[in-house]
Each structure stands twice: as structure tokens, then as C-alpha cells.
Amino acid sequence: MATSKKLTENHLSCVICTEVFTDPATLQCHHTFCKSCLLKYTKTQPEAVQAKSIQCPSCRQQTKVTNPDSPVEEWVSQLKPSHVIQGLMDDFGPGTKAVEEHLCSVCTKQGKTTPATNWCSACDVVFCEGCLQLHNMMPGLCDHEVAHLSDHTKTKVKRRFMCQVHRDEKVKLFCKDCKQAICTICCSIKHRACKDVDTIEGMTPLVKEHLTSKIEKLGINIAAANNIITQRNSKIQDVKSNSQTLKDQVIKTRETVMRAILRKEKKLLGDIDKATDEQLHELEADIKSQEIELQMYQQQYEFTANAVTSNCEVDMYAVYESMGETSTDNRDTDSRPAAGRVVFTHDLDKLSEAVNELQLGEVQIVHGVSDPESSPVLHHTIDCKEDGDGKDPWLIDVTVLTVDDIKVTVVTDCSNKRLKTYYTSNFKSFDNQLLLSDGPWQIAKLSESQIAVSVPNSKEIVTVNVTPGPVVLSTIKTSKKYYALACLSPSQLAAGTWIQSHCVDILDMTGRRLRSINTGVIGNPDFIHVTRNNNLLVSEEAVKSLVCVTFEGDDVFTYTPTGDRVLSYPQVITTTSTGDILLVDRGSKKVIQLTESGQFVRDVLTKQDGLIHPRGVSLDGDGLLYVTSDRYVKIFKFYRR
């Protein structure tokens, strides 16, 4: 029963309905489906129907139909299952439970559960002793080979290969033209025009060899399919994780915008408070002045009233004389200017328009450069010419870091002896410069916030912390002028010099040489990159080659193309997350894509994409490609057209 269940699940189940085959049909590609499922699927493929063929739901291979003018239903109904599938269905398909449980097939149809004892190889049915006697008494059946069920192996070996059209005829021939096993009657009726017919005995070794080869190929396909399924499942997790990351970025962008609005709100509220305080201070000072005058008037009033009511002429004339010196004002009207009024001026229409035009960002499906069907589209350009530059920028290398969720572009400007960083934060763009002792060359990424930069003419390697502005951490003195530089591990660097050494030196973080790795044809390494397998990719302009060697110095491949693809001046190298290699060729103004084993794939970028003297190349976590071009860094996205 375990064998039957396994065969049913793995070989006798339709991949469309996932159930055991119902009236199976096998296509020319040897994939089998239920006829009803295949018919429903075929009706959903108008292009295949128009081409008068049935498309396989599994491999998309087309099966040409014999009667293209007939309805689609007849196309499918005329399909037959392969002999292998039919044999498995006969042995293990629906209705064979009685055989597996050794119950008489005849008695089972009558609702009885009589144990079976014998099996007829011609009828492929099991019988109890009573039903077997009736079977043997029937004319035309008495000569069938019958075996006892106790010898299961023997019965299977003795099973006769019977024609599906002429049930009583054994299959003895094979038509190579039609690729069908047939009986002699079929041969004389339907295959008279066929030119190549052989015996089953003569064809069996070839068929077995073919099927054995097929099994090997299917095993490879199964392993490949399982590998693809594993990769796709991993990709599903990446897509879900990326979705959540993007949502978090949208929320963060919204929060940034809200903080900017709140800052403006706070400023306006502060301006209102300030203007109001000034008004209140002016009014309170005026009230204080009026209170002092009031007190003075009250004192004069009382003094004058007392003089009048005292009947003393001396006092009265004294007050009168004093009144003549200081006149009293008539205070019926206030001649002082009125206090100003604080108002808030706004334009709701303009504000609404600004809010409607506000873009938090854009959601797009961006494909990676590793997708050969994707095409580059220029996304952004950074101009690296700064006010303090004494010369035109000579950009050598570029890398991209993510520091506190801020994407930072770092470039080496050899002619101006500067390391330059560019980033955007809170909707504002920033640039910073770090002046070095001499012209910097290649950048080695140590972490998401730290890099090492080679300064060959000063015999230095400078480590820099990106905050996102560049800050020197240390200056490593070296014994050679190292140009090429890459990070092998947190404690080791790979460095190359222009002294015909045909090797790359492995250094510790103090600049001490630990050992050297042979680089083959590369005598003066210009640039180095470390792959995900810890192999070294090394380029050199002079020999027009790219070499890949292991950490032990064993050669992996040497890429030295000829003809139209010959390299002019190979420069900086980087790799994708899938292991593909991107190589800048300055002379031909290209970025070339190779497989991990060094096979040419395509020209990713060319001079038609606006490349001028390209040298540096880098990829960020979002799949954007950064290329130095003259004084600019050009950033490309990849889309399927």
C-alpha cells in the first residue's frame, strides 16, 4: 500500500487539479494530465489554439494535433496516455484497491470481500478460486497465463504486453515512424505506409537506454526545479521583508514631512507670540503712564478744592498763581497713535495646491542589473565639481554606504586630492570634502560607515569614518605605493602596486605584508575586487585583461576577449548579489556584464548612455548602478521594457 500511495502521489497525480488522473492524456513532451483539466487549460490559451496545437501547462512545449479542423474537445479526446502511465494506472490507479488488498475483483463488484488467490496476466484481474474456475471455463480465456498471488515478482515479470486497440493481441512490433508500440494487426492496417518497423525485442535495449538517459535528465531537472523553488521561496521572504522596509520608509518620509510642517507651525506660533508680547508691552507701558498722570491730576484736584473751600484768600491766590504756571490739558481725546493689530495672512488655495503636489516618493518595480531583460534608465546625476577645486575633478572610484538610513555616495577625486561625499537629508542635499596628503585612488568598503582609501604617492592607506561627513580614523603607512585596494576581512586588506610583481599583497590593518597572491598575467594591478566566494578579481589596463584567482592564488579564469569585444582600458570591478561581474572599460566607454565564471553576458552601459571616461562603478542595496563619468556620478535604475 505504501508503494501504491507513493506512486499515486508522485506519478499518477495531475499537476492542474492535484488529484489522481481521471482519463489521463499524455502530450508529446511526455507530461500527462486529466483530459478535462487539459481541455480547460487549452481553452485559456488562444495563441496555442490559433496555432492548432496544445500547449503543455508544465513546460510550454507545443503538441501538434492530428485533425486541426476539428473542435478543441476532439483534440484532447484523441490524446492517449503513455504505456508507462497506463500501466501504472492499471496497477495502482483508482479501482486497484482490491488488487492491493488481494480481494477478488469479480466478487468485489458484487459487494463481496472474497480473498483473491490468483492473477490473470492477460486480463490483469485477480480471482478467488471459484471465479478463477469460471474464468478458465470461458472460451478464449482458458489459455490466459494465470499465476498464484504468492509469487508477486513472477506475476509481474510474466505480465504480457497487450495492444490497447486489439485487447487479445500481444504487442510485438514498434513503429519508429510513429513512435508507437503496436501489434501485428495494427501494423498491417494502420502502419502499412510506415517505412521503419522493428520488433519489440530489438527495440527494448534502445528504449531502456533512452529511458535511462531520460531518468538522468529528469533527475537533473528535478534538482534544478527544487533549487529554483528554494530560491523563489527565499525571494518571497525577501520581497515580504522589502515590502515592510519600503512601508517603514514611507512612514518615515511622512514623519519627516510632518516634522517640517510642525517646525513651520512652531515658527508661526512663535511669531504670533512675539508680536503679541510687543503689543502688550506697549499697551501696559501706556497704562502705567496714564496711571501716573491720573495720580498727579487727583492730587491737583484735591489741593485746588481745599483752597476754594477754605475761605482763605492767601491759599486760594497761591493755588491760582500756581495754576497759571502749569496749564491743565483737556483729556477728552487721546492724541497718541493706536496700537497695531497682529494678523495671520495665508493663501488656502496656494496651500492646497502645494499639498496636492507634495510627493512623498514613488513606488516602482525596479529590476536588478543581473536580469538580462532589464534596461538602464538614467535616474540621477551628481556633479562633483566644487567651488574649492583647483582643477577639474578626476574621479577614480565610487562606493555607496547607508549611514543611519541615509544613502551616502563617496568618490575619490585624484586631481584635487579629495575624498568627497554626497547625500540628502530632510529634503536638503549636502556635500562634504576631506583633503588628503595626495591623490586618492581606490576605495575599500570596511563596513556601512567605514572605508579605507589608497593614497599611493604618499604610501598611505587612510581609514575614514562616514558620519555621513568624512572623518579620518587613522593613516596607515605602507612600504609600497599601493593603488589597488580591497577589503578581505575586518582585519585584512588586499593591495596592488605598479611594480612588476604579478601579485597582490595581503596586509594587516597596520600595513604589514602578510603574504602575496599570484595574479597571473596581471603584472601591475590597477583595481581589485573581492567576490562573495572570497576570490580576487584584478584588472590592468596594459594587458587588457581581467583575472580571477582564489585566496590561495589558484587561477579561476582569465578574461581576455578578442575581436569586437577586446578590452581597451579595464578599470574598476564590482559584483552583483547573484555573483555577476560588472567591469568598466574606459577605452570603449562601456560597463560590461560577465557571469561569475567569466562568460560574457552583455554590455550594460555604453557611450550611448552618456558615459564619458568611465572608471568607477558601484551598486547600492536598491539595485541602483553608480558610474563615474568625467566629473559626474551617473546613477541608473533598471526596468523591463
Residue pairs with C-beta under 8 A, 6 or more apart in sequence:
1 100
3 92
4 92
4 96
4 100
7 88
7 92
8 20
8 92
8 93
11 85
11 88
12 20
12 21
12 85
12 88
12 89
12 92
12 93
13 19
13 20
13 21
14 20
14 21
14 22
14 24
14 32
14 33
14 34
14 37
15 33
15 57
15 58
16 33
16 34
16 37
16 38
16 40
16 41
16 57
17 34
17 37
19 34
20 93
20 94
21 32
21 33
21 34
21 81
21 85
21 89
21 93
22 34
22 35
22 36
23 34
23 35
23 36
24 32
24 33
24 34
24 35
24 81
24 85
24 86
24 89
25 32
25 33
25 34
25 35
25 38
25 76
25 79
25 80
25 81
26 32
26 79
26 80
26 81
26 82
26 85
27 33
27 54
27 56
27 61
27 63
27 79
28 61
28 63
28 64
29 56
29 58
29 59
29 61
29 63
30 82
31 56
31 57
31 58
31 59
32 81
32 82
32 85
33 41
33 57
35 76
35 77
35 79
38 54
38 57
38 76
38 79
39 72
39 73
39 76
41 55
41 57
42 48
42 49
42 54
42 55
42 72
42 75
42 76
43 49
43 72
45 55
48 54
48 55
48 62
49 72
51 62
52 64
52 65
52 68
53 62
53 63
53 64
53 65
54 62
54 63
54 65
54 75
54 76
54 79
55 61
55 62
55 63
56 62
56 63
63 79
65 75
65 78
66 78
67 74
67 75
67 78
80 86
80 164
81 89
83 181
86 164
90 96
90 124
91 99
91 124
92 100
98 104
98 105
98 108
98 116
98 126
99 105
99 116
99 119
99 126
102 115
102 116
102 126
102 149
103 113
103 114
103 115
103 116
103 126
104 112
104 114
104 115
104 116
104 126
104 127
104 128
104 131
105 116
105 125
105 126
105 127
106 125
106 127
106 128
106 131
106 134
107 113
107 114
107 128
107 131
114 128
114 130
114 131
115 128
116 126
116 127
116 128
116 149
117 127
117 128
117 129
117 132
117 148
117 149
118 126
118 127
118 129
118 132
118 146
118 147
118 148
118 149
119 125
119 126
119 127
119 146
119 147
119 148
119 149
119 155
120 126
120 127
120 135
120 141
120 144
120 145
120 146
121 144
121 145
121 146
121 147
121 155
121 158
121 159
121 160
122 141
122 144
122 145
122 160
122 162
122 168
123 135
123 141
123 144
124 159
126 149
127 135
132 146
135 141
135 144
135 146
136 142
136 146
140 168
145 158
145 160
147 154
147 155
147 158
148 155
149 155
160 170
161 170
161 171
161 181
161 200
162 168
162 169
162 170
162 171
163 169
163 170
163 171
163 182
163 183
163 185
163 186
165 183
165 185
165 186
166 183
166 185
166 186
169 183
169 184
169 185
169 186
170 183
171 181
171 182
171 183
171 200
172 183
172 184
172 199
172 200
173 181
173 182
173 183
173 184
173 186
173 187
173 197
173 198
173 199
173 200
174 180
174 181
174 182
174 197
174 198
174 199
174 200
174 202
174 203
174 207
175 182
175 187
175 191
175 194
175 196
175 197
176 194
176 196
176 197
176 198
176 203
177 191
177 194
177 195
177 196
177 197
178 191
178 194
180 186
180 191
181 200
182 190
182 191
182 197
187 197
191 197
246 363
249 361
250 360
250 361
252 405
253 360
253 361
254 360
256 426
256 427
257 358
257 360
259 426
260 426
260 427
268 344
272 342
272 344
275 342
276 342
279 339
279 340
279 342
282 339
283 339
286 336
297 328
300 328
303 319
304 319
304 323
306 315
307 315
307 316
307 318
307 319
308 316
310 316
364 637
364 639
365 639
366 622
366 623
366 624
366 637
366 638
366 639
367 373
367 374
367 623
367 638
367 639
367 640
368 374
368 576
368 577
368 578
368 623
368 638
369 376
369 576
369 580
369 582
369 593
369 604
369 619
369 623
369 625
369 638
370 576
370 577
370 578
370 580
370 593
371 638
371 640
372 601
372 602
373 640
374 638
374 639
374 640
375 638
375 639
375 640
375 641
376 604
376 605
376 609
376 625
376 636
376 637
376 638
377 636
377 637
377 638
377 639
378 609
378 610
378 634
378 635
378 636
379 624
379 635
379 636
379 637
380 635
381 632
381 633
381 634
381 635
382 409
382 422
382 632
382 633
382 635
383 631
383 632
384 393
384 395
384 411
384 413
384 420
384 422
384 631
384 632
384 633
385 392
385 393
385 631
386 416
386 420
386 431
386 433
388 433
389 413
389 416
389 418
390 416
391 415
391 416
392 415
392 631
393 413
393 415
393 416
393 631
394 413
394 414
394 415
394 416
394 439
395 411
395 412
395 413
395 414
395 615
395 616
395 628
395 630
395 631
395 632
395 633
396 411
396 412
396 413
396 414
396 440
396 441
396 442
396 572
396 615
396 616
396 628
397 411
397 412
397 441
397 442
397 443
397 527
397 572
397 615
397 616
397 628
398 409
398 410
398 411
398 412
398 443
398 572
398 616
398 617
398 618
398 626
398 627
398 628
398 633
399 409
399 410
399 443
399 445
399 451
399 618
400 407
400 408
400 409
400 410
400 618
400 619
400 620
400 624
400 626
401 407
401 408
401 410
401 445
401 448
401 449
401 451
401 466
401 468
402 408
402 448
402 620
402 621
403 423
403 448
403 449
403 466
403 467
403 468
404 468
406 423
406 424
406 425
406 468
407 423
407 424
407 620
408 421
408 422
408 423
408 466
408 468
409 421
409 422
409 423
409 626
409 633
410 419
410 420
410 421
410 443
410 451
410 466
410 470
411 419
411 420
411 421
411 422
411 616
411 628
411 633
412 418
412 419
412 420
412 439
412 440
412 441
412 442
412 443
412 453
412 616
413 419
413 420
413 439
413 440
414 439
414 440
414 441
415 439
417 435
417 436
417 437
417 438
417 439
417 440
418 433
418 434
418 435
418 436
418 440
419 433
419 434
419 436
419 440
419 453
419 464
419 470
420 431
420 432
420 433
420 434
421 431
421 432
421 433
421 434
421 466
421 468
421 469
421 470
422 429
422 430
422 431
422 633
423 429
423 430
423 468
424 430
425 468
430 468
430 469
432 468
432 469
432 470
433 470
434 464
434 470
434 471
434 472
436 453
436 455
436 458
436 460
436 462
437 455
437 458
437 460
438 455
438 456
438 457
438 458
438 460
439 455
439 456
439 457
440 453
440 454
440 455
440 462
441 453
441 454
441 455
441 456
441 483
441 484
441 485
442 453
442 454
442 483
442 484
442 485
442 486
442 527
442 528
442 572
443 451
443 452
443 453
443 485
444 451
444 452
444 453
444 454
444 485
444 486
444 487
444 493
445 451
445 487
446 452
446 463
446 487
446 490
447 490
449 465
449 466
449 467
450 463
450 464
450 465
450 466
450 473
451 463
451 464
451 466
452 461
452 462
452 463
452 464
452 476
452 485
452 487
452 493
453 461
453 462
453 463
453 464
453 485
454 460
454 461
454 482
454 483
454 484
454 485
454 495
455 461
455 462
456 481
456 482
456 483
456 497
456 498
457 481
459 477
459 478
459 479
459 480
459 481
459 482
460 475
460 476
460 477
460 478
461 475
461 476
461 478
461 482
461 485
461 493
461 495
461 507
461 511
462 472
462 474
462 475
462 476
463 472
463 473
463 474
463 475
463 476
463 509
464 470
464 471
464 472
464 473
465 471
465 472
465 473
476 509
476 510
476 511
477 511
478 495
478 507
478 511
479 511
479 513
480 495
480 497
480 499
480 505
481 497
481 498
481 499
482 495
482 496
482 497
482 505
483 496
483 497
483 498
483 525
483 526
483 527
484 494
484 495
484 496
484 497
484 504
484 525
484 526
484 527
484 528
484 538
485 493
485 494
485 495
485 496
485 528
486 493
486 494
486 495
486 528
486 529
486 530
486 536
487 493
487 494
487 530
488 494
488 506
488 530
488 534
488 551
491 508
491 509
492 506
492 507
492 508
492 509
492 514
493 506
493 507
493 508
493 509
494 504
494 505
494 506
494 507
494 517
494 528
494 530
494 536
495 504
495 505
495 506
495 507
495 528
496 504
496 505
496 519
496 524
496 525
496 526
496 527
496 528
496 538
497 505
497 524
497 525
498 524
499 524
500 523
500 524
501 516
501 523
501 524
502 518
502 519
502 520
502 521
502 522
502 523
503 516
503 517
503 518
503 519
504 516
504 517
504 519
504 525
504 528
504 536
504 538
505 513
505 514
505 515
505 516
506 513
506 514
506 515
506 516
506 517
507 513
507 514
508 514
517 536
517 549
517 551
517 552
517 553
518 549
518 553
519 525
519 536
519 538
519 547
519 549
520 547
520 549
520 555
520 558
521 543
521 545
521 547
521 558
521 560
522 538
522 539
522 540
522 543
522 545
522 547
523 540
523 542
523 543
524 540
524 542
525 538
525 539
525 540
526 539
526 540
526 541
526 570
526 571
527 538
527 539
527 571
527 572
527 573
528 536
528 537
528 538
528 573
529 536
529 537
529 572
529 573
529 574
529 575
530 536
530 537
531 537
531 548
531 575
531 579
531 581
531 596
532 575
532 579
533 579
533 596
534 550
534 551
535 548
535 549
535 550
535 551
535 556
536 548
536 549
536 550
536 551
537 546
537 547
537 548
537 573
537 575
537 581
538 546
538 547
538 548
538 549
539 545
539 546
539 547
539 570
539 571
539 572
539 573
539 583
540 570
541 569
541 570
541 571
541 586
543 560
544 560
544 566
544 567
544 568
544 569
544 570
545 558
545 559
545 560
545 567
545 570
546 558
546 559
546 560
546 567
546 570
546 573
546 581
546 583
546 594
546 598
547 555
547 557
547 558
547 559
548 555
548 556
548 557
548 558
548 559
548 598
549 555
549 556
550 556
556 597
556 598
557 597
557 598
558 598
559 567
559 583
559 594
559 598
560 567
561 567
561 600
565 600
567 583
567 585
567 587
567 588
568 585
568 586
568 587
568 588
569 585
569 586
569 587
570 583
570 584
570 585
570 586
571 583
571 584
571 585
571 586
571 614
571 615
571 616
571 617
572 583
572 584
572 615
572 616
572 617
573 581
573 582
573 583
573 584
573 617
574 581
574 582
574 617
574 618
574 619
575 581
575 582
575 596
576 582
576 619
578 596
579 595
579 596
580 593
580 594
580 595
580 596
580 601
581 593
581 594
581 595
581 596
581 598
582 591
582 592
582 593
582 594
582 604
582 617
582 619
582 625
583 591
583 592
583 594
583 617
584 590
584 591
584 592
584 614
584 615
584 616
584 617
584 627
585 591
585 592
586 613
586 614
586 615
588 606
588 607
589 606
589 607
589 611
589 612
589 613
589 614
590 603
590 604
590 605
590 606
590 607
590 611
590 614
591 603
591 604
591 605
591 611
591 614
591 617
591 625
591 627
592 600
592 602
592 603
592 604
593 600
593 601
593 602
593 603
593 604
594 600
594 601
595 601
604 625
605 611
605 614
605 625
605 627
605 636
609 634
609 636
610 629
610 634
611 627
611 629
611 634
612 629
612 630
613 629
613 630
614 627
614 628
614 629
615 628
616 626
616 627
616 628
616 633
617 625
617 626
617 627
617 628
618 625
618 626
619 625
619 626
620 626
623 637
623 638
624 635
624 636
624 637
625 635
625 636
625 638
626 633
626 634
626 635
627 633
627 634
627 636
628 634
